[in-house]
Amino acid sequence: MGRKLIIDGNAVYELDENCMLKKRLEDVQTEKNQMEERRRTQENLNEYKRMLRMRQG
């Protein structure tokens, strides 16, 4: 990949596709990490509830 130029009237923007791809991959990894953390939190909560039920009888 390389770079792209975007011309908007008198303004010209240069996009670095490698940088954009790297940022997108980081965002996806962050999202995966957050989902995994939520899953672990829910598992811990379920385990805690199970322990409380066992104590109660």
HUFENDA-V629890 format. One record per pair of residues at least 24 apart in sequence whose ideal C-beta (glycine too) atoms are under 10 Angstrom apart, sorted by the first residue. I is the first residue (numbers start at 1). J is the second residue. Records with the same first field share a line. If there is no record, write none. Layout:
I = J  J
This chain:
none
